[in-house]
Amino acid sequence: MAAACVAAGPAWAQDATVATPSQQIVVTGNPLRQADPAAPASVLSDEALAVRRSSTLGETLDGLPGVAATGFGPNASRPVIRGQDGDRIRILSNAGASLDASSLSFDHAVPLDPLVIERIEVLRGPAALLYGGSALGGVVNAIDNRIPKSPLEPLSGALELRGGGAARERALSGLAEGGADGLAWHADAFARRTSDLAVPRFMVDGDSRTRVLNSASDAQGGALGLSRVWADGYAGASIDTYRNDYGVVVEPDVTIHMKRDKLALAGEWRALPGPISTVRAQAAFTDYQHQEVEGSGAVGTTFATKGGDARLEAVQASTALGAGRLDGAWGLQWERARFSALGDEAFVPTTRTQQLALFGLQRWSLGKDLHLSVGLRAEQVQVDSDGDADGGTPRFGAPQQRRFHPFSASLAAGWGLGAGWQATASLARSQRAPTSYELYADGVHAATAAYERGSVNQALESSRQFDLGLAWQQGPDSARLSVFHSRFANYIALAATGTDFTTDEGEVVPVYAFTGVPARLHGLEAEGRWQAWSQAGQTLTLEAQADLVRGERSDTGEPLPRLAPWRVSLAADWQSGPWGLRLDVQHAARQDRVDANDTPTPGWTLAHLRASWTTRLAGHDTVLFARVNNLGNTLATSASAIPTVRALSPLPGRSLAAGVRLAF
């Protein structure tokens, strides 16, 4: 376990890795803990996660089937799943809410560092329904062992040191954990520093550059956890802290100083007598703040989120039903957060959001080759605005309150077709309540270089989704294909109004409004792995992956913004005893299906090479690794990044990174 908890790959690693073998059970959105290999989900753990770790969650996941990244420079990047981002993607920490400000603005980082994450699960499409409308596009669950769930060895741990790469990273991470007499404990810490990102030569306003200005960062954090564990469960708590100071690439003299402290509680009770076999409970309390600091040292704007969330799941005992067996689970989820933005760039008033939800999943299994499942979630969401601050400039008006009652439901079926084949189909209806900024925003947003205006009359966002999946596995060889189609009746989009706004400094910016429009999204994801050769301890594995997403407004046919183009990845992985060598080649096509406020993004092809050597030093398992990124030093940009940052922050140039990992 300890060896899996620290990174083995350098920043900006984006390997084509088939991440979900059939035997691996996805726990996110799966309270029954039953395998469904054809479902649209990906899992990164152990070596698959180690070779992809980057400095942000978005870049770590970028390149998985159907997953891109917002890419606001090297320091702030959220996942984009099937063309959707922001509040349509639910980011979780150990299945609980990650309360922060990252969905509000592209330059706000997610306060989760991949260095201390053990496992990441990505759910795409209807599989994410149990987490509500804000998971309409998908769920990303970052899992760690900060609250130990099972007995541990008396003492184990890991250390890693690495450096280099395009950002000249210097990183150190470590963990230790152990247990005895029914107690288990965990401790981890990390520190990471980077410099301005090195990139192939590019032009900005006639100036030639080879580095992304103001893209350095300095992050650190750690955690302590303690659990009482027994044969059929555990109960424990953890505290953790996260700090990150990083540059904002669109503003050369602005840095963000971020801090987040969190207390988490969790427990599980299994093998219970009666109709309920398992109960899981968890709660967390988060205090988040970041300040946007000018070059003079003055604080421009302070963003803060304080709140908590709790989740209770009850798994019913399996019972006979007709020719099969019925399994199911019911649950409650509560979440409350107070958000404030005070200062020069505050474009949203102080708000309070509270959510209460009831959810359930029932699965009817007819033998091992057929199952039917039904899921539902009913929510009550209240979003309050404090309006204008006392003595402040009138902008947000009087205090206001909106209540919504989203309801989502899904129907799914899975078939075992024999000879290693599995198929799945799902149909879902989902609703999402508007966010505080979609309701109440009214001001200039520096990250998008626009005046953004919400609408208090915003209605629920509704969608219908259809998903088909097919998977095959024989020994080490596997393949999987997913196709999807989604229709939205009220897709809340940030649309240009055709008018301009002049700031106090005389700058003219366009005015955008959050508006509900009809829209549709469709696409496919394919991946495969083939062990081409295996002899005398040597193996050669070939991997391939491709994905495509298309989205447009149904009323005008205009493409939805910032969609990734058609992408394909190929990889060859050679292992010979303690030696490993991997070559990855990624291609992204030109993206010329863009909305009226964007420009086409050129296509590109990048290659990366990684080598590793496993040995024992002083009696400890040790891995030495090195990686060359972007072998051809190719200039490339991301179509899923917003235009204001795309021209300032290309993808990293050719670089060498190396490190050592030791487990004890």
QUIMOKA-V585737 format. One record per residue. RES is the residue in one small letter. PSI is psi in radians with two decimals (999 if undefined). OMEGA is omega as a letter, one per 30 degrees, with the letter a starting at -180 (NA if undefined). D_CENTER is the distance of its C-alpha to the mean C-alpha in whole Angstrom. Layout:
BEGIN
RES:PSI:OMEGA:D_CENTER ; RES:PSI:OMEGA:D_CENTER
END
This chain:
BEGIN
m:-0.76:a:22 ; a:-0.68:a:23 ; a:-0.44:a:23 ; a:-0.17:a:19 ; c:-0.09:l:18 ; v:2.79:a:18 ; a:2.60:l:17 ; a:0.01:a:20 ; g:2.67:a:18 ; p:3.03:a:19 ; a:2.73:l:16 ; w:0.41:l:15 ; a:2.25:a:16 ; q:1.24:a:14 ; d:2.65:l:16 ; a:1.69:a:17 ; t:2.16:l:17 ; v:1.91:a:17 ; a:-0.07:a:15 ; t:1.50:l:16 ; p:2.74:a:20 ; s:-0.53:a:22 ; q:-0.12:a:23 ; q:2.24:a:19 ; i:2.19:l:19 ; v:2.19:a:15 ; v:-0.42:a:16 ; t:2.24:a:13 ; g:0.31:a:15 ; n:1.21:a:18 ; p:-0.31:l:20 ; l:-0.20:l:23 ; r:0.80:l:21 ; q:2.46:a:23 ; a:2.52:l:22 ; d:1.38:a:21 ; p:-0.37:a:21 ; a:-0.06:a:21 ; a:2.63:a:18 ; p:1.42:a:15 ; a:2.68:l:13 ; s:2.53:l:12 ; v:2.29:l:12 ; l:2.13:l:12 ; s:2.94:l:14 ; d:-2.30:a:18 ; e:-0.60:l:19 ; a:-0.62:l:16 ; l:-0.67:a:13 ; a:-0.70:a:16 ; v:-0.14:a:17 ; r:-0.21:a:13 ; r:2.34:l:13 ; s:-3.01:a:13 ; s:-0.21:l:13 ; t:2.77:l:9 ; l:-0.72:a:6 ; g:-0.80:a:6 ; e:-0.52:l:9 ; t:-0.65:a:9 ; l:-0.29:a:7 ; d:2.24:a:9 ; g:-0.24:l:12 ; l:2.78:a:11 ; p:2.13:l:13 ; g:0.11:a:12 ; v:2.22:l:9 ; a:-2.87:a:10 ; a:2.60:l:9 ; t:-0.53:l:11 ; g:0.95:l:12 ; f:1.23:a:14 ; g:-3.02:a:16 ; p:-0.07:a:15 ; n:-0.32:a:14 ; a:1.92:a:12 ; s:2.07:l:9 ; r:2.68:l:6 ; p:2.53:l:5 ; v:2.09:a:8 ; i:2.11:l:9 ; r:0.71:l:12 ; g:0.08:a:13 ; q:2.51:a:12 ; d:-2.80:l:9 ; g:-2.36:a:10 ; d:0.09:l:12 ; r:-0.10:l:11 ; i:2.14:a:7 ; r:2.06:l:8 ; i:2.16:a:5 ; l:2.70:l:8 ; s:1.92:a:10 ; n:0.77:l:12 ; a:0.07:l:12 ; g:2.84:a:13 ; a:2.46:l:12 ; s:1.64:a:11 ; l:2.06:a:13 ; d:-2.78:l:13 ; a:0.35:a:14 ; s:-0.49:l:11 ; s:-0.26:a:11 ; l:-0.66:a:15 ; s:2.52:a:15 ; f:-0.41:a:14 ; d:0.06:l:15 ; h:2.09:a:14 ; a:2.71:l:11 ; v:2.16:a:9 ; p:0.95:l:11 ; l:2.14:a:10 ; d:2.18:a:11 ; p:-0.31:l:11 ; l:-0.54:a:14 ; v:0.31:l:15 ; i:2.31:l:12 ; e:-0.62:a:14 ; r:2.43:l:12 ; i:2.25:l:8 ; e:2.33:a:9 ; v:2.08:l:7 ; l:2.32:l:10 ; r:2.39:l:11 ; g:-2.58:a:14 ; p:-0.34:l:16 ; a:-0.32:a:15 ; a:0.10:a:13 ; l:-0.61:a:16 ; l:-0.14:l:17 ; y:0.18:l:14 ; g:-3.11:a:16 ; g:-0.49:l:16 ; s:-0.02:l:13 ; a:0.39:a:11 ; l:-0.66:l:13 ; g:-0.45:a:11 ; g:3.08:a:9 ; v:2.42:l:7 ; v:2.07:a:4 ; n:1.99:l:7 ; a:2.08:a:8 ; i:2.35:l:12 ; d:-3.12:a:14 ; n:0.56:a:18 ; r:-0.49:l:19 ; i:1.74:a:21 ; p:2.45:a:23 ; k:-0.10:a:23 ; s:2.86:l:26 ; p:2.54:a:29 ; l:2.81:l:29 ; e:2.78:a:31 ; p:-0.68:l:33 ; l:2.26:l:31 ; s:2.89:a:29 ; g:-3.04:a:26 ; a:2.65:l:25 ; l:2.53:l:25 ; e:2.43:l:24 ; l:2.30:l:25 ; r:2.79:a:24 ; g:2.94:l:24 ; g:-2.67:a:25 ; g:3.09:a:23 ; a:-0.43:l:23 ; a:0.20:a:22 ; r:0.94:a:24 ; e:2.46:l:22 ; r:1.96:a:24 ; a:2.47:l:22 ; l:2.28:l:23 ; s:2.69:l:21 ; g:2.75:l:23 ; l:2.74:l:23 ; a:2.49:l:26 ; e:2.76:a:26 ; g:-3.04:a:29 ; g:2.85:l:31 ; a:2.63:l:35 ; d:0.73:l:37 ; g:0.04:l:34 ; l:2.54:l:32 ; a:2.41:a:29 ; w:2.80:a:27 ; h:2.47:l:24 ; a:2.40:l:24 ; d:2.78:l:21 ; a:2.67:l:21 ; f:2.74:l:20 ; a:2.39:a:21 ; r:2.29:l:20 ; r:2.46:l:22 ; t:2.77:l:22 ; s:3.14:l:24 ; d:2.38:a:24 ; l:2.27:l:22 ; a:2.32:a:25 ; v:2.86:l:25 ; p:2.70:a:27 ; r:2.30:l:30 ; f:2.96:a:29 ; m:2.39:l:31 ; v:1.96:l:30 ; d:0.72:l:33 ; g:-0.12:l:36 ; d:2.42:l:35 ; s:2.29:a:34 ; r:2.64:l:31 ; t:0.12:l:29 ; r:2.64:l:27 ; v:1.98:a:24 ; l:2.50:l:26 ; n:0.78:l:24 ; s:0.24:l:21 ; a:2.82:a:22 ; s:2.80:l:20 ; d:1.87:a:21 ; a:2.58:l:19 ; q:2.79:l:20 ; g:3.11:l:19 ; g:3.03:a:20 ; a:2.70:l:21 ; l:2.39:l:24 ; g:2.64:a:24 ; l:2.37:a:26 ; s:2.65:l:27 ; r:2.12:a:30 ; v:2.58:l:30 ; w:-3.13:a:32 ; a:-0.62:a:33 ; d:0.57:l:31 ; g:-2.99:l:28 ; y:2.85:l:27 ; a:2.28:a:27 ; g:-3.11:a:25 ; a:2.77:l:24 ; s:2.69:l:22 ; i:2.47:l:22 ; d:2.75:a:19 ; t:2.61:a:19 ; y:2.32:l:17 ; r:2.45:l:19 ; n:2.11:l:18 ; d:2.12:a:21 ; y:2.71:a:20 ; g:2.61:l:21 ; v:1.95:a:20 ; v:-0.36:l:21 ; v:-0.17:l:23 ; e:1.79:a:25 ; p:-0.26:a:27 ; d:0.33:a:28 ; v:2.30:l:25 ; t:2.65:l:23 ; i:2.23:l:21 ; h:1.88:a:22 ; m:2.47:l:19 ; k:2.52:l:19 ; r:2.22:l:18 ; d:2.51:a:20 ; k:2.42:l:19 ; l:2.22:a:21 ; a:2.51:l:20 ; l:2.49:l:22 ; a:2.64:l:22 ; g:2.75:l:24 ; e:2.39:l:25 ; w:1.96:a:29 ; r:2.98:l:29 ; a:0.72:l:33 ; l:2.56:l:34 ; p:2.74:l:37 ; g:-2.86:a:38 ; p:-0.32:l:35 ; i:2.11:a:32 ; s:-0.53:a:31 ; t:2.43:l:28 ; v:2.30:l:27 ; r:2.40:l:23 ; a:2.53:l:23 ; q:2.68:l:20 ; a:2.69:l:20 ; a:2.62:l:19 ; f:2.21:a:20 ; t:2.40:l:18 ; d:1.87:a:20 ; y:2.46:l:18 ; q:2.49:l:20 ; h:2.55:l:20 ; q:2.39:l:23 ; e:1.93:a:23 ; v:2.25:l:27 ; e:2.89:l:29 ; g:-0.47:l:31 ; s:-0.17:a:34 ; g:-0.13:l:32 ; a:2.46:l:32 ; v:2.06:l:29 ; g:-0.94:a:28 ; t:2.46:l:26 ; t:2.14:l:24 ; f:2.38:a:21 ; a:2.47:l:21 ; t:2.18:l:19 ; k:2.38:a:21 ; g:-3.01:a:20 ; g:2.87:l:20 ; d:2.70:l:19 ; a:2.58:a:20 ; r:2.34:l:20 ; l:2.21:l:23 ; e:2.37:l:23 ; a:2.06:a:26 ; v:2.16:a:27 ; q:2.65:l:30 ; a:2.46:l:32 ; s:2.35:a:33 ; t:2.70:l:36 ; a:2.43:l:38 ; l:1.90:a:38 ; g:-2.23:a:40 ; a:0.09:a:40 ; g:-2.75:l:36 ; r:2.54:a:34 ; l:2.19:l:32 ; d:2.62:a:29 ; g:3.00:l:27 ; a:2.61:l:25 ; w:2.70:a:25 ; g:2.89:l:23 ; l:2.50:l:23 ; q:2.39:l:20 ; w:2.47:l:21 ; e:2.40:l:19 ; r:2.35:a:21 ; a:2.46:l:20 ; r:2.14:a:22 ; f:2.41:l:21 ; s:2.56:l:24 ; a:1.98:a:24 ; l:2.15:l:27 ; g:-2.88:a:29 ; d:-0.63:a:29 ; e:0.43:l:26 ; a:1.96:l:26 ; f:0.13:l:25 ; v:2.41:l:24 ; p:3.01:l:26 ; t:2.27:a:26 ; t:2.78:l:24 ; r:2.23:l:24 ; t:2.26:l:22 ; q:2.40:a:22 ; q:2.36:l:21 ; l:2.27:a:23 ; a:2.55:l:22 ; l:2.29:l:24 ; f:2.76:a:22 ; g:2.70:l:24 ; l:2.26:l:24 ; q:2.32:a:27 ; r:2.17:l:27 ; w:2.01:a:31 ; s:2.15:l:31 ; l:1.49:a:34 ; g:-2.87:a:35 ; k:-0.09:a:32 ; d:-0.01:l:32 ; l:2.31:l:31 ; h:2.58:l:29 ; l:2.44:a:28 ; s:2.60:l:26 ; v:2.30:l:26 ; g:2.62:l:23 ; l:2.75:l:23 ; r:2.19:l:22 ; a:2.30:a:24 ; e:2.70:l:23 ; q:2.12:a:25 ; v:2.27:l:23 ; q:2.25:a:25 ; v:1.98:a:24 ; d:2.50:l:27 ; s:2.34:l:28 ; d:-0.16:a:30 ; g:-2.70:a:32 ; d:2.42:l:33 ; a:2.60:l:34 ; d:2.20:l:37 ; g:-0.02:a:39 ; g:3.03:l:36 ; t:2.22:l:37 ; p:2.18:l:37 ; r:-0.81:a:33 ; f:-0.13:l:31 ; g:-2.84:a:35 ; a:2.79:l:35 ; p:2.49:a:33 ; q:2.83:a:32 ; q:2.37:l:30 ; r:2.47:l:28 ; r:2.46:a:28 ; f:2.71:l:26 ; h:1.27:l:26 ; p:2.58:l:23 ; f:2.32:a:24 ; s:2.54:l:22 ; a:2.64:l:23 ; s:2.67:l:23 ; l:2.26:a:25 ; a:2.68:l:24 ; a:2.55:l:26 ; g:2.44:a:26 ; w:2.41:l:29 ; g:2.03:a:30 ; l:-0.01:a:32 ; g:2.84:l:34 ; a:0.55:l:34 ; g:0.06:a:30 ; w:2.45:l:29 ; q:2.55:l:27 ; a:2.65:l:26 ; t:2.63:l:24 ; a:2.49:l:24 ; s:2.58:l:22 ; l:2.30:a:23 ; a:2.59:l:22 ; r:2.16:a:23 ; s:2.60:l:20 ; q:2.50:l:21 ; r:2.32:l:19 ; a:2.48:l:20 ; p:2.61:l:20 ; t:3.00:l:19 ; s:-0.69:a:21 ; y:-0.52:l:21 ; e:-0.42:l:21 ; l:-0.79:a:24 ; y:-0.05:a:26 ; a:2.47:l:25 ; d:1.45:a:28 ; g:3.07:l:28 ; v:2.26:l:27 ; h:1.91:a:23 ; a:-0.63:a:24 ; a:-0.59:l:20 ; t:-0.06:a:21 ; a:0.81:a:25 ; a:2.77:l:26 ; y:2.09:a:27 ; e:2.36:a:25 ; r:2.17:l:27 ; g:-3.10:l:25 ; s:2.09:a:28 ; v:-0.25:l:29 ; n:0.20:a:30 ; q:2.43:l:26 ; a:3.01:l:26 ; l:2.48:l:24 ; e:2.15:a:21 ; s:2.51:l:22 ; s:2.73:l:21 ; r:2.31:a:23 ; q:2.44:l:21 ; f:2.37:a:22 ; d:2.34:l:21 ; l:2.42:l:23 ; g:2.56:l:22 ; l:2.26:a:24 ; a:2.61:l:24 ; w:2.46:l:26 ; q:2.32:l:27 ; q:1.86:a:30 ; g:-2.24:a:30 ; p:-0.10:a:27 ; d:2.45:a:27 ; s:2.80:l:25 ; a:2.68:a:23 ; r:2.49:l:21 ; l:2.34:l:21 ; s:2.42:l:20 ; v:2.58:a:21 ; f:2.73:l:20 ; h:2.29:a:21 ; s:2.44:l:20 ; r:2.34:a:23 ; f:2.33:l:22 ; a:-0.46:a:26 ; n:1.15:a:24 ; y:2.02:a:21 ; i:1.83:a:21 ; a:2.64:l:21 ; l:1.75:a:22 ; a:2.52:l:25 ; a:2.42:l:28 ; t:-0.23:a:31 ; g:0.05:l:33 ; t:2.90:a:34 ; d:2.82:l:34 ; f:2.38:l:34 ; t:2.13:a:36 ; t:2.99:l:35 ; d:-0.45:l:37 ; e:0.02:l:37 ; g:0.06:l:38 ; e:2.36:l:35 ; v:2.14:a:34 ; v:2.62:l:31 ; p:2.68:l:30 ; v:2.22:l:29 ; y:2.58:l:26 ; a:2.43:l:26 ; f:2.02:a:24 ; t:2.42:l:25 ; g:2.17:a:25 ; v:2.71:l:26 ; p:2.47:a:26 ; a:2.85:l:23 ; r:2.59:l:22 ; l:2.44:l:20 ; h:2.78:a:20 ; g:-3.00:l:20 ; l:2.77:l:19 ; e:2.32:a:18 ; a:2.51:l:20 ; e:2.65:l:20 ; g:2.72:l:23 ; r:2.34:a:24 ; w:2.12:l:28 ; q:1.72:a:29 ; a:-0.44:a:32 ; w:2.42:l:34 ; s:2.07:a:35 ; q:2.30:l:38 ; a:0.80:l:39 ; g:0.11:l:36 ; q:2.41:l:35 ; t:2.58:l:32 ; l:2.06:a:31 ; t:2.30:l:27 ; l:2.41:a:26 ; e:2.59:l:23 ; a:2.64:a:22 ; q:2.52:l:19 ; a:2.60:l:19 ; d:2.78:a:18 ; l:2.36:l:19 ; v:2.39:l:18 ; r:2.41:l:21 ; g:2.48:l:21 ; e:2.79:l:23 ; r:2.31:a:25 ; s:-0.45:a:28 ; d:-0.60:a:30 ; t:-0.30:a:31 ; g:0.02:a:29 ; e:2.33:l:27 ; p:2.55:l:24 ; l:2.66:a:21 ; p:2.62:l:19 ; r:0.74:l:17 ; l:2.41:l:16 ; a:2.56:l:16 ; p:-3.12:l:19 ; w:2.33:a:20 ; r:2.55:l:19 ; v:2.49:l:21 ; s:2.48:l:20 ; l:2.53:a:23 ; a:2.59:l:23 ; a:2.21:a:26 ; d:2.06:a:26 ; w:2.28:l:29 ; q:2.31:l:30 ; s:1.68:a:33 ; g:-2.14:a:34 ; p:-0.09:a:32 ; w:2.52:l:31 ; g:2.49:l:28 ; l:2.33:a:28 ; r:2.33:l:25 ; l:2.24:l:25 ; d:2.39:l:22 ; v:2.19:a:23 ; q:2.40:l:21 ; h:2.30:l:22 ; a:2.25:a:21 ; a:2.90:l:23 ; r:2.37:l:25 ; q:1.77:l:23 ; d:0.07:l:26 ; r:1.49:a:25 ; v:2.77:l:24 ; d:3.04:a:25 ; a:-0.31:a:28 ; n:0.26:a:26 ; d:3.02:l:25 ; t:2.69:l:26 ; p:2.63:l:26 ; t:2.19:a:23 ; p:2.66:l:25 ; g:2.90:a:24 ; w:2.82:l:24 ; t:2.20:a:24 ; l:2.58:l:23 ; a:2.48:l:24 ; h:2.54:l:23 ; l:2.32:a:25 ; r:2.43:l:24 ; a:2.58:l:27 ; s:2.72:l:27 ; w:2.18:a:30 ; t:2.29:a:30 ; t:-3.02:l:33 ; r:2.20:l:34 ; l:2.18:a:36 ; a:0.61:l:38 ; g:0.15:a:37 ; h:2.46:l:33 ; d:2.26:a:31 ; t:2.42:l:29 ; v:2.20:l:27 ; l:2.36:a:28 ; f:2.71:l:26 ; a:2.66:a:26 ; r:2.39:l:24 ; v:2.06:l:25 ; n:2.59:l:23 ; n:1.15:a:24 ; l:-0.64:a:27 ; g:0.07:a:29 ; n:0.86:a:28 ; t:2.33:l:27 ; l:2.16:a:26 ; a:2.57:l:22 ; t:2.79:a:20 ; s:2.21:l:17 ; a:-0.37:a:18 ; s:-0.05:l:14 ; a:2.65:l:15 ; i:2.61:a:18 ; p:-0.57:a:21 ; t:-0.46:a:22 ; v:-0.39:a:20 ; r:-0.73:a:20 ; a:-0.26:a:24 ; l:-0.31:a:24 ; s:1.44:l:21 ; p:3.01:l:21 ; l:2.75:a:19 ; p:2.63:l:21 ; g:-3.01:a:24 ; r:2.35:a:26 ; s:2.79:l:25 ; l:2.27:l:26 ; a:2.62:a:24 ; a:2.80:l:26 ; g:3.08:l:25 ; v:2.43:l:27 ; r:2.31:a:25 ; l:2.29:l:28 ; a:2.49:l:27 ; f:999:NA:30
END
